[in-house]
Amino acid sequence: MLTSRLVVVVGSVNVDYVMKLGHRPAPGETVSDGVLEMHPGGKGANQAVAAARCGAAVEMVACVGADAAGQTRIADLAGERVGTGHVRRAPDALTGVAFVMLTPDGENAIATAAGANMALAIEDIEGAAALIGKARVLVAQLEVPLAAVARAVQLAGPETLVLLNCAPYVAMPPNMLDSVDVLVANENEAAAMTGARFEGVEGARRAGKLLLSLGPRAAVVTLGPLGAVVVAPEIEQHVPAPKVRVVDTTGAGDAFVGVLAAHLGAGNPLLEAVTIGTAVGSATTEQRGASPVVPESCMAWRAGAAGPD
Ligand code: RIB
């Protein structure tokens, strides 16, 4: 039997060290005006928190280290009502870390040390097989081993909608995308997957069609401030993003994916879910940090709304 609105996220959990800088250092340059903040992060965890804040029942399948950061991150997720029964503490690895350099234009440059994320094994996924099989939505990204993601996709139940965010881009086995219902890629990831370059909304339409030809049932190409383009057999639609005052773009894509998952899990149509995801993702860029800035009650958001209904 299908568990109503259960979203299972297979993915990464990090601690983000965010350094605010006047400008990003050039090779060989030392920049000394940094201000450091620590935030919860990791694409998987950010997406799980976003979905949970939308009201979905969320379970995460992940690995953190046996260090203090691992314990903290599990507590953070539990505090966000994300189930952590399948978050394993890997004995010999450090919790994943991201170094985020954030400049006044709101843009970032991110380097990650995956640490325990790479310990996520096929056995971990198989240990969560019952959960994955009864999920309404399975969400995965590519900050954990591809073999783990591929196994999770195989274990999706007949009524499970598979949502794959191919971030960061990693070459995938040819048949993997055949089992994906909704593929989410930004312009760079779409370019890496298709071998072509795209620009703007028209480029994203072409990218979406090419991505669709790789196997998924629907493709969503995200365009940052320009919103997103949705391409499916009977849909080709640009969803514009509301105008915002950008402070930090970190995690905006993750908020988008988490909101999308929650709304698809609740049975909302793809276009409506993308529209709300775009609004919430844009809103997150007005604050600093990744997962903590996803607005509460985003299930109630509607396109163009300035806040929860
Ligand atoms: O997408 C943003 C996330 O990417 C950050 O939270 C960081 O941890 C990296 O995984």
Boltz pocket constraint, residues with backbone or C-beta under 6 A from the ligand:
constraints:
  - pocket:
      binder: B
      contacts: [[A, 12], [A, 14], [A, 15], [A, 16], [A, 40], [A, 41], [A, 42], [A, 43], [A, 46], [A, 97], [A, 98], [A, 110], [A, 112], [A, 143], [A, 250], [A, 251], [A, 252], [A, 253], [A, 254], [A, 290], [A, 291]]
      max_distance: 6.0
